[in-house]
Amino acid sequence: MAPSDDRLNDDLPDHIVDEIRDVRSAHAASFGFDIARIVADMKAKDAASGDRLVSLPPKPVRHRRVAVKE
């Protein structure tokens, strides 16, 4: 079987991902890597944005049939 397309680019640098990681690291460093302070900041930014968040009800559980080995 041929490898998936995801594996073809594993060795190539991804500048967008690197930039996102740099921004996240700088943000975390600005709060001393204190997860409680980081979460509080993100929640404050969410509240200040004025965007409306939607919570959808959970999807019903669908039972799967499992093959039984003898």
C-alpha positions, 0 to 999 in steps of 0.5 A: 500500500502506498504511504498517505500524503501526510507522510510524504512531507514529514521532512519538509519544514512547515513555517506556519506551524513553526510560527504558531509554536513561536507565538504560543511559546512567547505567550506562555513565557509572558505568563511564566508558563503558569497554566492557570494565568494562561487560561485566565488570559485566554478566557478574558480575551474570549469574553472581551471579543464579544463573539457568541459561542454555541454549545451543541448538545452531545451526539447520541451514543451509537453502539457498535457490534463487536465480533466475538472470537471463539 
